[in-house]
Amino acid sequence: MAGKRKVANLTALAVLSVLGQRPMHPYEMANAMRGWGKDRDMRVKWGSLYSVVASMEKHGLIEAAGTSREGNRPERTVYRITDDGWAEMTDWARELLAAPDGDQARFRAGLSVMSVLPPDEVAGLLRTRVAALEERREALNEALTEHGRGVPRLFLAEGEHELATLDADLAWTRALLAELDSGVHPSLEAWREFHATGAMSKDLAERRLDGPEP
């Protein structure tokens, strides 16, 4: 997994995720991110979208694929994802899914793009995450028990909140992992087919909560 991203802004991951569907110009990217809920899943900085796109092109994550014109509007450059861009997106997804850092927004971003990885690999990453969360929970619980003796509960609220958050994260992640391991996840077959054929099944395409096509 990469230690430092060529373009670390999560807006770049959102761009890669929509360009993974088809080539687009930046205005289409913005519409797609909103329509597909990527702006809810990631911290998209709209004011920096064009500078992020330019930086991504500079680093070879995306490339110009032509231009398009609508009516009397100026021509717009259409971009497509490159092989390096695909590699960056999949590696980024691995990092976000496997390595808990206390930032739930980053995990949500990883979940938003986890379909770019095969389900068996995602299951392995989630197992890594669960192990790390369990270790962190044990350490936190011991610290609260040890340092909380004789301390008014008023001053333990933040630790209790962190522990409750860890418990919720663990419960949800274990449940998803159990669905993948047992084969009962409702999208598992279509997900496997996507990675076997490279084409999204009609069922997934129609049922995806992505709003109207931009």
N, CA, C and O of each residue as an XYZ file, in Angstrom:
856
protein
N       0.835     -1.190      0.000
C       0.000      0.000      0.000
C       0.875      1.247      0.000
O       1.930      1.271      0.634
N       0.445      2.263     -0.698
C       1.263      3.456     -0.869
C       1.377      4.236      0.422
O       0.409      4.358      1.174
N       2.582      4.773      0.681
C       2.768      5.592      1.854
C       2.327      7.021      1.611
O       1.795      7.673      2.509
N       2.545      7.511      0.398
C       2.168      8.869      0.070
C       1.521      8.884     -1.308
O       2.099      8.401     -2.281
N       0.334      9.433     -1.379
C      -0.405      9.489     -2.637
C       0.129     10.597     -3.545
O       0.549     11.658     -3.082
N       0.101     10.323     -4.834
C       0.505     11.346     -5.797
C      -0.410     12.560     -5.693
O       0.041     13.702     -5.779
N      -1.709     12.297     -5.506
C      -2.693     13.349     -5.243
C      -3.508     12.856     -4.059
O      -4.378     12.001     -4.224
N      -3.240     13.386     -2.858
C      -3.797     12.813     -1.635
C      -5.221     13.252     -1.337
O      -5.900     12.607     -0.537
N      -5.693     14.322     -1.948
C      -7.047     14.816     -1.725
C      -8.068     13.736     -2.103
O      -8.003     13.184     -3.202
N      -9.003     13.434     -1.209
C     -10.010     12.412     -1.513
C     -10.891     12.778     -2.698
O     -11.568     11.915     -3.256
N     -10.887     14.055     -3.088
C     -11.585     14.434     -4.312
C     -11.021     13.642     -5.494
O     -11.755     13.296     -6.419
N      -9.725     13.359     -5.460
C      -9.095     12.584     -6.535
C      -9.652     11.171     -6.590
O      -9.852     10.623     -7.674
N      -9.904     10.580     -5.434
C     -10.483      9.240     -5.420
C     -11.896      9.255     -5.981
O     -12.297      8.333     -6.690
N     -12.647     10.299     -5.665
C     -13.992     10.430     -6.219
C     -13.938     10.561     -7.742
O     -14.757      9.975     -8.451
N     -12.969     11.334     -8.240
C     -12.798     11.486     -9.697
C     -12.465     10.138    -10.329
O     -13.051      9.771    -11.348
N     -11.536      9.406     -9.740
C     -11.166      8.099    -10.281
C     -12.372      7.158    -10.304
O     -12.549      6.393    -11.252
N     -13.198      7.218     -9.261
C     -14.337      6.301     -9.176
C     -15.372      6.570    -10.260
O     -15.967      5.630    -10.789
N     -15.600      7.845    -10.603
C     -16.590      8.115    -11.655
C     -15.998      7.905    -13.041
O     -16.701      7.482    -13.958
N     -14.695      8.199    -13.203
C     -14.069      7.951    -14.506
C     -13.903      6.455    -14.745
O     -13.708      6.025    -15.882
N     -13.977      5.664    -13.684
C     -13.970      4.216    -13.858
C     -15.206      3.714    -14.578
O     -15.220      2.592    -15.085
N     -16.254      4.543    -14.626
C     -17.478      4.183    -15.345
C     -17.371      4.516    -16.833
O     -17.740      3.711    -17.688
N     -16.862      5.714    -17.130
C     -16.703      6.149    -18.520
C     -15.942      7.467    -18.537
O     -15.855      8.136    -17.507
N     -15.381      7.860    -19.698
C     -14.715      9.164    -19.789
C     -15.710     10.306    -19.581
O     -16.875     10.202    -19.964
N     -15.243     11.386    -18.977
C     -16.090     12.546    -18.699
C     -15.253     13.815    -18.695
O     -14.040     13.767    -18.490
N     -15.916     14.967    -18.927
C     -15.254     16.235    -18.679
C     -15.576     16.660    -17.242
O     -16.502     16.113    -16.642
N     -14.836     17.620    -16.676
C     -14.991     17.943    -15.248
C     -16.408     18.280    -14.826
O     -16.823     17.915    -13.726
N     -17.163     18.968    -15.674
C     -18.544     19.295    -15.295
C     -19.372     18.024    -15.152
O     -20.187     17.913    -14.235
N     -19.168     17.069    -16.049
C     -19.849     15.774    -15.931
C     -19.402     15.037    -14.668
O     -20.208     14.415    -13.977
N     -18.102     15.119    -14.382
C     -17.602     14.465    -13.160
C     -18.342     14.986    -11.942
O     -18.778     14.207    -11.095
N     -18.487     16.312    -11.850
C     -19.165     16.915    -10.701
C     -20.607     16.431    -10.617
O     -21.084     16.095     -9.533
N     -21.306     16.391    -11.752
C     -22.682     15.905    -11.761
C     -22.754     14.438    -11.343
O     -23.645     14.035    -10.595
N     -21.801     13.647    -11.838
C     -21.789     12.222    -11.506
C     -21.524     12.018    -10.013
O     -22.170     11.190     -9.370
N     -20.584     12.766     -9.474
C     -20.288     12.637     -8.040
C     -21.513     12.949     -7.202
O     -21.802     12.254     -6.228
N     -22.234     13.999     -7.581
C     -23.449     14.343     -6.835
C     -24.535     13.298     -7.067
O     -25.182     12.851     -6.120
N     -24.734     12.913     -8.306
C     -25.797     11.958     -8.631
C     -25.556     10.596     -8.033
O     -26.505      9.908     -7.654
N     -24.279     10.183     -7.939
C     -23.928      8.864     -7.413
C     -23.580      8.909     -5.928
O     -23.165      7.903     -5.353
N     -23.750     10.086     -5.304
C     -23.542     10.193     -3.860
C     -22.094     10.192     -3.424
O     -21.815     10.006     -2.239
N     -21.160     10.394     -4.343
C     -19.743     10.386     -3.960
C     -19.406     11.564     -3.046
O     -18.481     11.479     -2.238
N     -20.152     12.657     -3.173
C     -19.886     13.802     -2.311
C     -20.361     13.555     -0.884
O     -19.966     14.279      0.031
N     -21.203     12.542     -0.683
C     -21.565     12.135      0.678
C     -20.537     11.161      1.244
O     -20.297     11.127      2.451
N     -19.934     10.374      0.362
C     -18.995      9.343      0.796
C     -17.589      9.874      1.010
O     -16.815      9.290      1.769
N     -17.248     10.983      0.345
C     -15.899     11.524      0.422
C     -15.971     13.024      0.609
O     -16.979     13.654      0.290
N     -14.902     13.589      1.127
C     -14.858     15.027      1.348
C     -14.468     15.718      0.045
O     -13.314     16.101     -0.148
N     -15.430     15.869     -0.828
C     -15.173     16.494     -2.120
C     -15.089     18.008     -1.939
O     -16.004     18.631     -1.400
N     -13.991     18.586     -2.392
C     -13.803     20.031     -2.329
C     -14.080     20.600     -3.718
O     -13.218     20.603     -4.597
N     -15.309     21.079     -3.885
C     -15.733     21.501     -5.223
C     -14.872     22.619     -5.776
O     -14.602     22.654     -6.977
N     -14.437     23.533     -4.925
C     -13.652     24.664     -5.405
C     -12.296     24.267     -5.962
O     -11.678     25.022     -6.713
N     -11.838     23.083     -5.594
C     -10.517     22.638     -6.063
C     -10.610     21.539     -7.116
O      -9.593     20.949     -7.480
N     -11.819     21.256     -7.614
C     -11.985     20.137     -8.546
C     -11.088     20.277     -9.773
O     -10.408     19.322    -10.150
N     -11.076     21.451    -10.398
C     -10.302     21.604    -11.629
C      -8.801     21.518    -11.365
O      -8.054     20.986    -12.186
N      -8.357     22.041    -10.217
C      -6.933     21.935     -9.904
C      -6.558     20.493     -9.562
O      -5.448     20.057     -9.866
N      -7.473     19.748     -8.930
C      -7.227     18.330     -8.648
C      -7.141     17.548     -9.953
O      -6.259     16.706    -10.120
N      -8.056     17.828    -10.877
C      -8.034     17.156    -12.184
C      -6.716     17.446    -12.903
O      -6.110     16.545    -13.483
N      -6.278     18.699    -12.863
C      -5.015     19.058    -13.519
C      -3.841     18.321    -12.877
O      -2.952     17.841    -13.579
N      -3.835     18.230    -11.552
C      -2.763     17.522    -10.859
C      -2.784     16.035    -11.184
O      -1.734     15.416    -11.358
N      -3.980     15.466    -11.265
C      -4.100     14.045    -11.606
C      -3.581     13.771    -13.007
O      -2.927     12.756    -13.243
N      -3.871     14.675    -13.939
C      -3.351     14.511    -15.307
C      -1.817     14.624    -15.305
O      -1.127     13.867    -15.988
N      -1.305     15.573    -14.533
C       0.144     15.766    -14.451
C       0.838     14.501    -13.943
O       1.933     14.167    -14.397
N       0.210     13.807    -13.012
C       0.803     12.607    -12.417
C       0.412     11.322    -13.144
O       0.737     10.229    -12.681
N      -0.284     11.441    -14.276
C      -0.569     10.281    -15.104
C      -1.700      9.399    -14.616
O      -1.833      8.264    -15.073
N      -2.533      9.901    -13.685
C      -3.656      9.106    -13.193
C      -4.842      9.150    -14.148
O      -5.633      8.209    -14.217
N      -4.955     10.239    -14.874
C      -5.975     10.385    -15.899
C      -5.312     11.017    -17.117
O      -4.210     11.557    -17.022
N      -5.990     10.946    -18.262
C      -5.436     11.549    -19.478
C      -6.569     12.073    -20.343
O      -7.703     11.600    -20.265
N      -6.244     13.057    -21.167
C      -7.228     13.617    -22.074
C      -7.617     12.570    -23.108
O      -6.766     11.874    -23.661
N      -8.926     12.472    -23.357
C      -9.426     11.492    -24.317
C     -10.149     12.163    -25.471
O     -10.768     11.487    -26.293
N     -10.076     13.503    -25.541
C     -10.769     14.232    -26.591
C     -11.455     15.452    -26.012
O     -11.195     15.848    -24.876
N     -12.331     16.038    -26.802
C     -13.090     17.202    -26.359
C     -14.558     17.010    -26.699
O     -14.912     16.191    -27.547
N     -15.398     17.768    -26.033
C     -16.832     17.736    -26.335
C     -17.357     19.159    -26.308
O     -16.802     20.025    -25.631
N     -18.431     19.395    -27.047
C     -19.054     20.718    -27.086
C     -20.565     20.541    -27.032
O     -21.125     19.680    -27.709
N     -21.216     21.362    -26.223
C     -22.669     21.353    -26.131
C     -23.185     22.731    -26.490
O     -22.912     23.704    -25.787
N     -23.930     22.819    -27.580
C     -24.481     24.101    -28.001
C     -23.404     25.129    -28.264
O     -22.429     24.867    -28.968
N     -23.599     26.320    -27.678
C     -22.644     27.415    -27.864
C     -21.581     27.463    -26.772
O     -20.799     28.411    -26.699
N     -21.555     26.440    -25.930
C     -20.579     26.422    -24.847
C     -19.179     26.134    -25.392
O     -19.036     25.516    -26.447
N     -18.151     26.581    -24.674
C     -16.779     26.288    -25.108
C     -16.516     24.784    -25.089
O     -17.191     24.026    -24.392
N     -15.524     24.375    -25.867
C     -15.134     22.965    -25.846
C     -14.605     22.592    -24.458
O     -13.961     23.390    -23.778
N     -14.898     21.368    -24.070
C     -14.424     20.869    -22.779
C     -13.564     19.637    -23.001
O     -13.871     18.796    -23.846
N     -12.496     19.540    -22.245
C     -11.621     18.365    -22.339
C     -12.266     17.193    -21.615
O     -12.679     17.308    -20.461
N     -12.345     16.073    -22.306
C     -12.872     14.835    -21.722
C     -11.684     13.999    -21.255
O     -10.708     13.831    -21.986
N     -11.775     13.473    -20.025
C     -10.687     12.698    -19.439
C     -11.105     11.238    -19.244
O     -12.283     10.927    -19.065
N     -10.115     10.367    -19.283
C     -10.346      8.959    -18.959
C      -9.296      8.513    -17.956
O      -8.219      9.101    -17.856
N      -9.623      7.481    -17.227
C      -8.695      6.933    -16.240
C      -7.608      6.133    -16.953
O      -7.880      5.469    -17.954
N      -6.381      6.196    -16.443
C      -5.263      5.441    -17.022
C      -5.028      4.163    -16.213
O      -5.642      3.947    -15.169
N      -4.124      3.325    -16.724
C      -3.762      2.117    -15.958
C      -3.182      2.501    -14.595
O      -3.464      1.851    -13.588
N      -2.367      3.566    -14.573
C      -1.822      4.025    -13.295
C      -2.929      4.522    -12.381
O      -2.862      4.361    -11.162
N      -3.959      5.131    -12.984
C      -5.092      5.597    -12.202
C      -5.863      4.449    -11.575
O      -6.282      4.527    -10.420
N      -6.049      3.372    -12.350
C      -6.713      2.178    -11.806
C      -5.899      1.589    -10.662
O      -6.448      1.204     -9.629
N      -4.578      1.523    -10.857
C      -3.717      0.977     -9.813
C      -3.789      1.832     -8.558
O      -3.819      1.309     -7.444
N      -3.816      3.150     -8.740
C      -3.908      4.059     -7.592
C      -5.239      3.873     -6.868
O      -5.276      3.826     -5.639
N      -6.325      3.767     -7.623
C      -7.643      3.632     -7.005
C      -7.757      2.336     -6.209
O      -8.270      2.337     -5.090
N      -7.282      1.231     -6.779
C      -7.389     -0.047     -6.066
C      -6.488     -0.065     -4.833
O      -6.876     -0.584     -3.786
N      -5.281      0.503     -4.955
C      -4.382      0.535     -3.803
C      -4.946      1.429     -2.707
O      -4.834      1.111     -1.523
N      -5.547      2.536     -3.097
C      -6.160      3.466     -2.146
C      -7.323      2.775     -1.430
O      -7.483      2.912     -0.217
N      -8.134      2.032     -2.191
C      -9.245      1.298     -1.588
C      -8.740      0.307     -0.545
O      -9.315      0.187      0.537
N      -7.666     -0.398     -0.873
C      -7.086     -1.353      0.084
C      -6.680     -0.654      1.381
O      -6.974     -1.131      2.477
N      -6.014      0.463      1.238
C      -5.557      1.212      2.414
C      -6.727      1.660      3.282
O      -6.693      1.504      4.503
N      -7.751      2.211      2.662
C      -8.883      2.760      3.409
C      -9.703      1.670      4.092
O     -10.257      1.893      5.168
N      -9.782      0.507      3.481
C     -10.569     -0.582      4.057
C      -9.836     -1.301      5.182
O     -10.464     -1.718      6.155
N      -8.542     -1.450      5.069
C      -7.801     -2.309      6.001
C      -7.239     -1.584      7.214
O      -7.069     -2.190      8.271
N      -6.949     -0.298      7.075
C      -6.198      0.397      8.120
C      -7.067      1.419      8.836
O      -7.214      2.542      8.355
N      -7.648      1.054      9.982
C      -8.444      2.028     10.739
C      -7.553      3.110     11.331
O      -6.524      2.818     11.940
N      -7.958      4.362     11.145
C      -7.155      5.467     11.679
C      -7.986      6.401     12.547
O      -7.560      7.509     12.871
N      -9.188      5.937     12.923
C     -10.045      6.762     13.758
C     -10.910      7.726     12.977
O     -11.754      8.406     13.560
N     -10.719      7.801     11.674
C     -11.493      8.705     10.823
C     -12.526      7.884     10.059
O     -12.200      7.249      9.056
N     -13.760      7.896     10.528
C     -14.802      7.102      9.896
C     -15.081      7.545      8.462
O     -15.512      6.742      7.635
N     -14.835      8.825      8.166
C     -15.064      9.313      6.814
C     -14.155      8.615      5.810
O     -14.558      8.380      4.671
N     -12.948      8.284      6.213
C     -12.020      7.597      5.310
C     -12.473      6.158      5.066
O     -12.359      5.652      3.950
N     -12.984      5.502      6.104
C     -13.509      4.144      5.919
C     -14.717      4.171      4.995
O     -14.859      3.300      4.137
N     -15.583      5.154      5.158
C     -16.742      5.294      4.277
C     -16.295      5.478      2.821
O     -16.904      4.930      1.903
N     -15.236      6.247      2.627
C     -14.700      6.430      1.273
C     -14.230      5.103      0.705
O     -14.468      4.807     -0.466
N     -13.559      4.294      1.534
C     -13.109      2.983      1.079
C     -14.276      2.086      0.712
O     -14.228      1.384     -0.298
N     -15.326      2.104      1.527
C     -16.509      1.297      1.232
C     -17.155      1.747     -0.079
O     -17.707      0.933     -0.819
N     -17.082      3.041     -0.355
C     -17.694      3.589     -1.564
C     -17.059      3.044     -2.838
O     -17.708      2.984     -3.882
N     -15.778      2.642     -2.753
C     -15.077      2.153     -3.950
C     -14.660      0.690     -3.815
O     -13.876      0.204     -4.630
N     -15.160     -0.018     -2.814
C     -14.675     -1.379     -2.583
C     -15.023     -2.331     -3.721
O     -14.401     -3.385     -3.851
N     -16.008     -1.979     -4.547
C     -16.376     -2.865     -5.656
C     -15.276     -2.992     -6.694
O     -15.320     -3.901     -7.522
N     -14.271     -2.086     -6.671
C     -13.166     -2.194     -7.634
C     -12.234     -3.336     -7.263
O     -11.370     -3.712     -8.055
N     -12.399     -3.892     -6.066
C     -11.609     -5.037     -5.620
C     -12.475     -6.284     -5.604
O     -13.679     -6.183     -5.369
N     -11.902     -7.457     -5.847
C     -12.681     -8.697     -5.772
C     -13.197     -8.920     -4.346
O     -12.527     -8.546     -3.383
N     -14.365     -9.518     -4.205
C     -14.946     -9.695     -2.865
C     -14.074    -10.489     -1.907
O     -14.051    -10.190     -0.713
N     -13.353    -11.496     -2.399
C     -12.492    -12.270     -1.502
C     -11.359    -11.408     -0.950
O     -10.963    -11.559      0.206
N     -10.840    -10.507     -1.781
C      -9.795     -9.602     -1.298
C     -10.367     -8.628     -0.277
O      -9.730     -8.347      0.738
N     -11.558     -8.113     -0.538
C     -12.206     -7.211      0.420
C     -12.392     -7.915      1.768
O     -12.166     -7.319      2.821
N     -12.804     -9.179      1.730
C     -12.969     -9.939      2.971
C     -11.659    -10.013      3.739
O     -11.654     -9.865      4.961
N     -10.559    -10.236      3.053
C      -9.254    -10.288      3.709
C      -8.878     -8.955      4.325
O      -8.322     -8.909      5.422
N      -9.179     -7.868      3.623
C      -8.885     -6.536      4.145
C      -9.724     -6.235      5.380
O      -9.240     -5.638      6.342
N     -10.984     -6.654      5.343
C     -11.850     -6.427      6.496
C     -11.384     -7.228      7.709
O     -11.512     -6.774      8.846
N     -10.841     -8.428      7.463
C     -10.298     -9.207      8.576
C      -9.119     -8.468      9.218
O      -8.973     -8.456     10.441
N      -8.284     -7.857      8.379
C      -7.177     -7.056      8.902
C      -7.700     -5.895      9.723
O      -7.164     -5.582     10.787
N      -8.747     -5.260      9.227
C      -9.349     -4.131      9.946
C      -9.915     -4.572     11.290
O      -9.699     -3.918     12.310
N     -10.639     -5.687     11.282
C     -11.239     -6.192     12.519
C     -10.154     -6.475     13.564
O     -10.310     -6.119     14.732
N      -9.070     -7.104     13.150
C      -7.984     -7.418     14.086
C      -7.396     -6.140     14.687
O      -7.116     -6.086     15.885
N      -7.212     -5.117     13.858
C      -6.665     -3.851     14.352
C      -7.640     -3.159     15.295
O      -7.231     -2.588     16.306
N      -8.917     -3.208     14.967
C      -9.928     -2.591     15.824
C     -10.016     -3.315     17.171
O     -10.154     -2.680     18.216
N      -9.935     -4.641     17.135
C      -9.985     -5.410     18.378
C      -8.799     -5.066     19.283
O      -8.948     -4.928     20.497
N      -7.638     -4.931     18.678
C      -6.446     -4.577     19.452
C      -6.598     -3.190     20.068
O      -6.263     -2.971     21.232
N      -7.108     -2.260     19.266
C      -7.300     -0.900     19.776
C      -8.349     -0.880     20.886
O      -8.187     -0.177     21.883
N      -9.422     -1.650     20.712
C     -10.477     -1.674     21.731
C      -9.958     -2.236     23.049
O     -10.266     -1.714     24.120
N      -9.169     -3.304     22.961
C      -8.628     -3.915     24.167
C      -7.741     -2.929     24.919
O      -7.818     -2.814     26.142
N      -6.901     -2.219     24.171
C      -5.999     -1.253     24.799
C      -6.781     -0.112     25.434
O      -6.459      0.328     26.538
N      -7.807      0.367     24.740
C      -8.612      1.468     25.267
C      -9.382      1.030     26.502
O      -9.448      1.765     27.488
N      -9.961     -0.157     26.456
C     -10.725     -0.667     27.589
C      -9.835     -0.814     28.820
O     -10.239     -0.480     29.934
N      -8.622     -1.317     28.609
C      -7.675     -1.458     29.728
C      -7.299     -0.091     30.290
O      -7.187      0.082     31.504
N      -7.106      0.874     29.399
C      -6.731      2.217     29.852
C      -7.858      2.854     30.658
O      -7.613      3.486     31.685
N      -9.084      2.685     30.193
C     -10.219      3.250     30.917
C     -10.379      2.589     32.289
O     -10.683      3.249     33.282
N     -10.169      1.282     32.318
C     -10.296      0.558     33.578
C      -9.211      0.972     34.567
O      -9.474      1.185     35.751
N      -7.979      1.081     34.051
C      -6.838      1.401     34.911
C      -6.868      2.848     35.387
O      -6.713      3.129     36.575
N      -7.072      3.763     34.435
C      -6.979      5.187     34.777
C      -8.302      5.747     35.270
O      -8.363      6.864     35.785
N      -9.366      4.958     35.107
C     -10.675      5.460     35.516
C     -10.992      5.220     36.978
O     -12.001      5.715     37.481
N     -10.146      4.469     37.667
C     -10.405      4.194     39.079
C     -10.341      5.502     39.894
O      -9.326      6.199     39.914
N     -11.451      5.798     40.552
C     -11.488      6.987     41.389
C     -11.697      8.279     40.633
O     -11.777      9.345     41.242
N     -11.786      8.204     39.305
C     -11.990      9.408     38.489
C     -13.480      9.583     38.242
O     -14.139      8.634     37.819
N     -14.034     10.768     38.493
C     -15.461     10.989     38.215
C     -15.783     10.687     36.754
O     -15.006     11.013     35.857
N     -16.920     10.070     36.529
C     -17.281      9.667     35.165
C     -17.364     10.862     34.222
O     -17.207     10.725     33.009
N     -17.612     12.023     34.792
C     -17.673     13.239     33.986
C     -16.435     13.400     33.110
O     -16.510     13.935     32.004
N     -15.290     12.927     33.620
C     -14.029     13.118     32.904
C     -13.628     11.899     32.069
O     -12.512     11.829     31.552
N     -14.541     10.952     31.946
C     -14.276      9.757     31.144
C     -15.158      9.685     29.900
O     -15.105      8.712     29.148
N     -15.966     10.717     29.691
C     -16.964     10.668     28.615
C     -16.336     10.445     27.242
O     -16.859      9.672     26.440
N     -15.219     11.117     26.969
C     -14.626     10.987     25.633
C     -14.106      9.576     25.395
O     -14.206      9.047     24.288
N     -13.546      8.967     26.448
C     -13.068      7.594     26.315
C     -14.214      6.623     26.121
O     -14.112      5.688     25.327
N     -15.314      6.839     26.846
C     -16.483      5.979     26.700
C     -17.077      6.105     25.293
O     -17.524      5.123     24.701
N     -17.070      7.324     24.780
C     -17.589      7.533     23.423
C     -16.725      6.811     22.401
O     -17.244      6.173     21.485
N     -15.420      6.907     22.553
C     -14.518      6.217     21.626
C     -14.731      4.704     21.688
O     -14.711      4.022     20.664
N     -14.934      4.190     22.900
C     -15.156      2.754     23.060
C     -16.461      2.333     22.394
O     -16.513      1.295     21.734
N     -17.514      3.132     22.561
C     -18.802      2.827     21.934
C     -18.696      2.881     20.411
O     -19.300      2.072     19.706
N     -17.925      3.842     19.918
C     -17.721      3.956     18.472
C     -16.979      2.749     17.933
O     -17.332      2.225     16.877
N     -15.959      2.303     18.644
C     -15.214      1.116     18.247
C     -16.120     -0.115     18.240
O     -16.042     -0.940     17.329
N     -16.980     -0.238     19.256
C     -17.892     -1.382     19.321
C     -18.835     -1.396     18.118
O     -19.076     -2.446     17.521
N     -19.366     -0.222     17.768
C     -20.282     -0.133     16.625
C     -19.556     -0.460     15.325
O     -20.088     -1.177     14.478
N     -18.344      0.064     15.165
C     -17.539     -0.203     13.972
C     -17.250     -1.700     13.853
O     -17.390     -2.287     12.780
N     -16.851     -2.298     14.957
C     -16.549     -3.726     14.960
C     -17.776     -4.563     14.610
O     -17.693     -5.490     13.804
N     -18.910     -4.234     15.217
C     -20.133     -5.008     14.975
C     -20.532     -4.933     13.508
O     -20.893     -5.946     12.909
N     -20.470     -3.750     12.934
C     -20.890     -3.593     11.536
C     -19.910     -4.297     10.596
O     -20.321     -4.993      9.667
N     -18.615     -4.112     10.843
C     -17.609     -4.713      9.970
C     -17.653     -6.239     10.052
O     -17.530     -6.917      9.032
N     -17.826     -6.778     11.249
C     -17.940     -8.230     11.402
C     -19.165     -8.759     10.660
O     -19.114     -9.836     10.066
N     -20.268     -8.004     10.693
C     -21.490     -8.440     10.014
C     -21.283     -8.487      8.500
O     -21.703     -9.439      7.842
N     -20.634     -7.456      7.950
C     -20.360     -7.455      6.513
C     -19.420     -8.596      6.156
O     -19.633     -9.286      5.159
N     -18.388     -8.798      6.958
C     -17.434     -9.876      6.708
C     -18.142    -11.238      6.755
O     -17.857    -12.113      5.937
N     -19.046    -11.412      7.695
C     -19.780    -12.678      7.800
C     -20.624    -12.922      6.550
O     -20.729    -14.059      6.090
N     -21.223    -11.873      5.998
C     -22.010    -12.014      4.768
C     -21.128    -12.441      3.598
O     -21.527    -13.273      2.783
N     -19.939    -11.873      3.521
C     -19.025    -12.225      2.427
C     -18.498    -13.647      2.604
O     -18.429    -14.409      1.639
N     -18.129    -14.007      3.828
C     -17.575    -15.332      4.082
C     -18.608    -16.440      3.867
O     -18.281    -17.518      3.370
N     -19.850    -16.163      4.244
C     -20.901    -17.186      4.138
C     -21.544    -17.225      2.764
O     -22.251    -18.176      2.432
N     -21.300    -16.191      1.963
C     -21.876    -16.140      0.626
C     -23.288    -15.624      0.564
O     -23.934    -15.747     -0.476
N     -23.805    -15.039      1.658
C     -25.196    -14.579      1.671
C     -25.333    -13.114      1.279
O     -26.451    -12.608      1.175
N     -24.214    -12.423      1.059
C     -24.314    -11.024      0.634
C     -25.108    -10.971     -0.673
O     -24.762    -11.672     -1.624
N     -26.168    -10.152     -0.740
C     -27.071    -10.195     -1.897
C     -26.444     -9.812     -3.232
O     -26.966    -10.183     -4.284
N     -25.334     -9.077     -3.209
C     -24.697     -8.657     -4.465
C     -23.455     -9.470     -4.797
O     -22.730     -9.148     -5.739
N     -23.209    -10.520     -4.027
C     -21.936    -11.228     -4.158
C     -21.751    -11.851     -5.542
O     -20.680    -11.730     -6.136
N     -22.778    -12.508     -6.053
C     -22.648    -13.173     -7.350
C     -22.374    -12.169     -8.458
O     -21.505    -12.391     -9.301
N     -23.118    -11.056     -8.457
C     -22.919    -10.028     -9.483
C     -21.554     -9.366     -9.324
O     -20.906     -9.011    -10.309
N     -21.131     -9.207     -8.093
C     -19.809     -8.627     -7.804
C     -18.715     -9.518     -8.364
O     -17.776     -9.027     -8.989
N     -18.823    -10.819     -8.148
C     -17.833    -11.754     -8.698
C     -17.867    -11.740    -10.230
O     -16.825    -11.792    -10.883
N     -19.058    -11.670    -10.782
C     -19.198    -11.649    -12.242
C     -18.533    -10.413    -12.830
O     -17.904    -10.476    -13.886
N     -18.678     -9.288    -12.132
C     -18.053     -8.048    -12.588
C     -16.545     -8.208    -12.716
O     -15.945     -7.740    -13.683
N     -15.930     -8.876    -11.730
C     -14.477     -9.053    -11.773
C     -14.059    -10.170    -12.722
O     -12.917    -10.200    -13.180
N     -14.959    -11.073    -13.016
C     -14.638    -12.150    -13.959
C     -14.758    -11.684    -15.401
O     -13.994    -12.116    -16.264
N     -15.732    -10.788    -15.667
C     -16.021    -10.388    -17.045
C     -15.657     -8.946    -17.357
O     -15.497     -8.577    -18.520
N     -15.525     -8.119    -16.300
C     -15.253     -6.704    -16.523
C     -16.491     -5.894    -16.816
O     -16.395     -4.692    -17.065
N     -17.654     -6.521    -16.791
C     -18.909     -5.829    -17.095
C     -19.837     -5.907    -15.891
O     -19.984     -6.961    -15.273
N     -20.469     -4.763    -15.561
C     -21.421     -4.747    -14.462
C     -22.725     -5.369    -14.918
O     -23.224     -5.049    -15.997
N     -23.277     -6.252    -14.108
C     -24.521     -6.923    -14.473
C     -25.656     -5.917    -14.586
O     -25.620     -4.856    -13.964
N     -26.656     -6.254    -15.378
C     -27.804     -5.381    -15.560
C     -28.497     -5.121    -14.231
O     -28.974     -4.017    -13.972
N     -28.547     -6.152    -13.391
C     -29.212     -6.020    -12.102
C     -28.515     -4.973    -11.228
O     -29.170     -4.124    -10.623
N     -27.185     -5.042    -11.167
C     -26.457     -4.060    -10.365
C     -26.586     -2.671    -10.954
O     -26.789     -1.703    -10.220
N     -26.472     -2.559    -12.261
C     -26.541     -1.261    -12.909
C     -27.888     -0.592    -12.672
O     -27.957      0.621    -12.478
N     -28.963     -1.385    -12.688
C     -30.302     -0.823    -12.520
C     -30.611     -0.499    -11.068
O     -31.367      0.430    -10.785
N     -30.027     -1.261    -10.145
C     -30.367     -1.095     -8.736
C     -29.421     -0.179     -7.980
O     -29.694      0.171     -6.831
N     -28.313      0.218     -8.600
C     -27.357      1.061     -7.921
C     -28.009      2.385     -7.569
O     -28.690      2.988     -8.399
N     -27.799      2.850     -6.309
C     -28.409      4.103     -5.858
C     -27.564      5.267     -6.333
O     -26.842      5.890     -5.555
N     -27.666      5.551     -7.627
C     -26.769      6.567     -8.166
C     -27.513      7.723     -8.794
O     -26.882      8.610     -9.369
N     -28.818      7.747     -8.707
C     -29.534      8.859     -9.296
C     -29.495      8.796    -10.798
O     -29.050      7.797    -11.364
N     -29.951      9.844    -11.460
C     -29.997      9.851    -12.923
C     -28.616      9.948    -13.544
O     -27.698     10.521    -12.955
N     -28.476      9.396    -14.714
C     -27.216      9.505    -15.450
C     -26.976     10.967    -15.786
O     -27.857     11.615    -16.351
N     -25.805     11.504    -15.452
C     -25.544     12.926    -15.728
C     -25.408     13.165    -17.235
O     -25.187     14.297    -17.664
